[in-house]
Amino acid sequence: MRVPDWEEYLKQVLSHVKFKYDHNSIYFELREHMEDRYENFLLEGMEEEQAAKAVLTCMGDADEIGKELNKAHAPLLGWIWRILKDVLAVLIIINILPVFIVLISGVISVFDIYRVKDDSPLVYTINVDYKEKVYDTTYMIDKIMYYEDNTLEIRYATWTNPFSDSIKWNQSLAYQVYVDEVEVSRGGGGWKGAGYYSRGQSYQDDVPFDATKVAFYLARNHEISIDLTKGRVMANES
């Protein structure tokens, strides 16, 4: 209930409290206390108008109460408490933000599917299933596929630790195709998804059927080789 005399009383109390951010809590706390007393007076048999006035009498002098509340809600202490709460909120956000980024990145990665190359028949597939962690990045080489138009396709993914202090970037896969020890000229294209976890596909054109290996460069001075002459699953046999 709203009683004009009560509102004027509360306004007078709050005029002495310098820390404005506490006004709402003080207002509702005093208002609730006044309403409780009002209900008690009604139960004792008082008339409504008499009970409303009796509440103000019981509450005491508005100026004195306001001055005491101002001491309890000192501006300096109030600002310190408010700043500490804001700083704590920022720290919490900073600490949980990477978790949300990882979750969002994981959800998005579900929709990052490998694209089907349908402009040339498939000749063979090698299921590599290779995984290795180098520094803060885990490389996953899924499959190598070869097509009749002499295109070699590499399907892969990378996962970078989001909680690392090192520089993070999307790692495209560096590699070189060989026929015995002779390098095959580079040329082609591909794509790589974004995020801490992301998939990618790389295509190299004009790769001979008798290509013997692919050398992957996962980091400086770190090379692994995949034998292209072993593990072939021919398309006409699958």
Contacts in CASP RR format, 6 or more apart in sequence:
PFRMAT RR
TARGET T0000
AUTHOR 0000-0000-0000
METHOD contacts of the structure
MODEL  1
MRVPDWEEYLKQVLSHVKFKYDHNSIYFELREHMEDRYENFLLEGMEEEQ
AAKAVLTCMGDADEIGKELNKAHAPLLGWIWRILKDVLAVLIIINILPVF
IVLISGVISVFDIYRVKDDSPLVYTINVDYKEKVYDTTYMIDKIMYYEDN
TLEIRYATWTNPFSDSIKWNQSLAYQVYVDEVEVSRGGGGWKGAGYYSRG
QSYQDDVPFDATKVAFYLARNHEISIDLTKGRVMANES
1 35 0 8 1.000
1 38 0 8 1.000
3 52 0 8 1.000
5 52 0 8 1.000
5 53 0 8 1.000
5 56 0 8 1.000
6 31 0 8 1.000
6 34 0 8 1.000
6 52 0 8 1.000
6 55 0 8 1.000
6 56 0 8 1.000
9 56 0 8 1.000
9 59 0 8 1.000
9 62 0 8 1.000
10 27 0 8 1.000
10 30 0 8 1.000
10 31 0 8 1.000
12 62 0 8 1.000
12 63 0 8 1.000
12 66 0 8 1.000
13 26 0 8 1.000
13 30 0 8 1.000
13 62 0 8 1.000
13 65 0 8 1.000
13 66 0 8 1.000
13 69 0 8 1.000
14 23 0 8 1.000
14 26 0 8 1.000
14 27 0 8 1.000
14 66 0 8 1.000
15 66 0 8 1.000
16 63 0 8 1.000
16 66 0 8 1.000
16 67 0 8 1.000
16 69 0 8 1.000
16 70 0 8 1.000
17 23 0 8 1.000
17 26 0 8 1.000
17 66 0 8 1.000
17 69 0 8 1.000
17 70 0 8 1.000
17 73 0 8 1.000
18 70 0 8 1.000
18 75 0 8 1.000
19 70 0 8 1.000
19 73 0 8 1.000
19 74 0 8 1.000
19 75 0 8 1.000
19 78 0 8 1.000
19 79 0 8 1.000
21 78 0 8 1.000
21 82 0 8 1.000
22 73 0 8 1.000
22 78 0 8 1.000
26 69 0 8 1.000
26 73 0 8 1.000
30 59 0 8 1.000
33 59 0 8 1.000
34 55 0 8 1.000
34 59 0 8 1.000
37 54 0 8 1.000
37 55 0 8 1.000
37 58 0 8 1.000
37 59 0 8 1.000
38 51 0 8 1.000
38 52 0 8 1.000
38 55 0 8 1.000
41 50 0 8 1.000
41 51 0 8 1.000
41 54 0 8 1.000
41 55 0 8 1.000
42 48 0 8 1.000
42 51 0 8 1.000
46 54 0 8 1.000
59 65 0 8 1.000
98 162 0 8 1.000
98 163 0 8 1.000
101 162 0 8 1.000
101 196 0 8 1.000
102 162 0 8 1.000
102 196 0 8 1.000
105 162 0 8 1.000
105 195 0 8 1.000
105 196 0 8 1.000
105 197 0 8 1.000
105 198 0 8 1.000
106 196 0 8 1.000
106 197 0 8 1.000
108 194 0 8 1.000
108 195 0 8 1.000
109 195 0 8 1.000
109 197 0 8 1.000
109 198 0 8 1.000
109 199 0 8 1.000
112 193 0 8 1.000
112 198 0 8 1.000
112 199 0 8 1.000
112 200 0 8 1.000
113 199 0 8 1.000
114 142 0 8 1.000
114 155 0 8 1.000
114 199 0 8 1.000
114 200 0 8 1.000
114 201 0 8 1.000
115 191 0 8 1.000
115 201 0 8 1.000
117 145 0 8 1.000
117 147 0 8 1.000
117 151 0 8 1.000
117 153 0 8 1.000
117 203 0 8 1.000
119 149 0 8 1.000
120 147 0 8 1.000
120 148 0 8 1.000
120 149 0 8 1.000
120 151 0 8 1.000
121 147 0 8 1.000
121 148 0 8 1.000
121 235 0 8 1.000
122 145 0 8 1.000
122 146 0 8 1.000
122 147 0 8 1.000
122 148 0 8 1.000
122 235 0 8 1.000
123 146 0 8 1.000
123 147 0 8 1.000
123 148 0 8 1.000
123 209 0 8 1.000
123 234 0 8 1.000
123 235 0 8 1.000
124 145 0 8 1.000
124 146 0 8 1.000
124 232 0 8 1.000
124 233 0 8 1.000
124 234 0 8 1.000
124 235 0 8 1.000
125 143 0 8 1.000
125 144 0 8 1.000
125 145 0 8 1.000
125 146 0 8 1.000
125 232 0 8 1.000
125 233 0 8 1.000
125 235 0 8 1.000
125 238 0 8 1.000
126 143 0 8 1.000
126 144 0 8 1.000
126 145 0 8 1.000
126 226 0 8 1.000
126 228 0 8 1.000
126 230 0 8 1.000
126 231 0 8 1.000
126 232 0 8 1.000
126 233 0 8 1.000
127 142 0 8 1.000
127 143 0 8 1.000
127 231 0 8 1.000
127 233 0 8 1.000
128 141 0 8 1.000
128 142 0 8 1.000
128 143 0 8 1.000
128 144 0 8 1.000
128 226 0 8 1.000
129 141 0 8 1.000
129 142 0 8 1.000
130 139 0 8 1.000
130 140 0 8 1.000
130 141 0 8 1.000
130 224 0 8 1.000
130 226 0 8 1.000
131 138 0 8 1.000
131 139 0 8 1.000
131 140 0 8 1.000
131 141 0 8 1.000
132 138 0 8 1.000
132 139 0 8 1.000
132 218 0 8 1.000
132 224 0 8 1.000
133 139 0 8 1.000
134 218 0 8 1.000
134 219 0 8 1.000
134 222 0 8 1.000
135 166 0 8 1.000
135 219 0 8 1.000
136 160 0 8 1.000
136 161 0 8 1.000
136 164 0 8 1.000
136 166 0 8 1.000
136 168 0 8 1.000
137 158 0 8 1.000
137 159 0 8 1.000
137 160 0 8 1.000
137 161 0 8 1.000
137 171 0 8 1.000
138 158 0 8 1.000
138 159 0 8 1.000
138 160 0 8 1.000
139 156 0 8 1.000
139 158 0 8 1.000
139 171 0 8 1.000
139 173 0 8 1.000
139 216 0 8 1.000
139 218 0 8 1.000
140 156 0 8 1.000
140 157 0 8 1.000
140 158 0 8 1.000
140 159 0 8 1.000
141 154 0 8 1.000
141 155 0 8 1.000
141 156 0 8 1.000
141 173 0 8 1.000
141 216 0 8 1.000
141 226 0 8 1.000
142 155 0 8 1.000
142 156 0 8 1.000
142 157 0 8 1.000
143 153 0 8 1.000
143 154 0 8 1.000
143 155 0 8 1.000
144 152 0 8 1.000
144 153 0 8 1.000
144 154 0 8 1.000
144 155 0 8 1.000
144 214 0 8 1.000
144 226 0 8 1.000
144 228 0 8 1.000
145 152 0 8 1.000
145 153 0 8 1.000
145 154 0 8 1.000
145 155 0 8 1.000
146 152 0 8 1.000
146 153 0 8 1.000
146 207 0 8 1.000
146 209 0 8 1.000
146 228 0 8 1.000
147 153 0 8 1.000
150 205 0 8 1.000
150 206 0 8 1.000
150 207 0 8 1.000
150 208 0 8 1.000
150 209 0 8 1.000
151 203 0 8 1.000
151 204 0 8 1.000
151 205 0 8 1.000
151 207 0 8 1.000
152 177 0 8 1.000
152 203 0 8 1.000
152 204 0 8 1.000
152 207 0 8 1.000
152 211 0 8 1.000
152 214 0 8 1.000
153 201 0 8 1.000
153 202 0 8 1.000
153 203 0 8 1.000
154 173 0 8 1.000
154 175 0 8 1.000
154 201 0 8 1.000
154 202 0 8 1.000
154 203 0 8 1.000
154 204 0 8 1.000
154 214 0 8 1.000
155 199 0 8 1.000
155 200 0 8 1.000
155 201 0 8 1.000
156 173 0 8 1.000
156 199 0 8 1.000
156 200 0 8 1.000
156 201 0 8 1.000
156 202 0 8 1.000
157 197 0 8 1.000
157 198 0 8 1.000
157 199 0 8 1.000
157 200 0 8 1.000
158 170 0 8 1.000
158 171 0 8 1.000
158 173 0 8 1.000
158 197 0 8 1.000
158 198 0 8 1.000
159 196 0 8 1.000
159 197 0 8 1.000
160 168 0 8 1.000
160 169 0 8 1.000
160 170 0 8 1.000
160 171 0 8 1.000
160 195 0 8 1.000
160 196 0 8 1.000
160 197 0 8 1.000
161 196 0 8 1.000
162 168 0 8 1.000
162 196 0 8 1.000
168 196 0 8 1.000
170 192 0 8 1.000
170 193 0 8 1.000
170 194 0 8 1.000
170 195 0 8 1.000
170 198 0 8 1.000
172 192 0 8 1.000
172 202 0 8 1.000
173 200 0 8 1.000
173 202 0 8 1.000
173 216 0 8 1.000
174 216 0 8 1.000
174 217 0 8 1.000
175 202 0 8 1.000
175 214 0 8 1.000
175 215 0 8 1.000
175 216 0 8 1.000
175 217 0 8 1.000
176 183 0 8 1.000
176 184 0 8 1.000
176 186 0 8 1.000
176 214 0 8 1.000
176 215 0 8 1.000
176 217 0 8 1.000
177 183 0 8 1.000
177 184 0 8 1.000
177 204 0 8 1.000
177 207 0 8 1.000
177 211 0 8 1.000
177 213 0 8 1.000
177 214 0 8 1.000
177 228 0 8 1.000
178 184 0 8 1.000
178 211 0 8 1.000
178 212 0 8 1.000
178 213 0 8 1.000
178 214 0 8 1.000
178 215 0 8 1.000
179 208 0 8 1.000
179 210 0 8 1.000
179 211 0 8 1.000
179 212 0 8 1.000
180 212 0 8 1.000
184 204 0 8 1.000
184 206 0 8 1.000
184 207 0 8 1.000
184 208 0 8 1.000
184 211 0 8 1.000
185 206 0 8 1.000
186 204 0 8 1.000
187 204 0 8 1.000
187 205 0 8 1.000
187 206 0 8 1.000
188 203 0 8 1.000
188 204 0 8 1.000
188 205 0 8 1.000
189 202 0 8 1.000
189 203 0 8 1.000
189 204 0 8 1.000
190 200 0 8 1.000
190 201 0 8 1.000
190 202 0 8 1.000
190 203 0 8 1.000
191 200 0 8 1.000
191 201 0 8 1.000
192 198 0 8 1.000
192 199 0 8 1.000
192 200 0 8 1.000
193 199 0 8 1.000
193 200 0 8 1.000
211 228 0 8 1.000
212 227 0 8 1.000
212 228 0 8 1.000
212 229 0 8 1.000
213 225 0 8 1.000
213 226 0 8 1.000
213 227 0 8 1.000
213 228 0 8 1.000
213 229 0 8 1.000
214 225 0 8 1.000
214 226 0 8 1.000
214 228 0 8 1.000
215 223 0 8 1.000
215 224 0 8 1.000
215 225 0 8 1.000
216 223 0 8 1.000
216 224 0 8 1.000
216 225 0 8 1.000
216 226 0 8 1.000
217 223 0 8 1.000
218 224 0 8 1.000
END
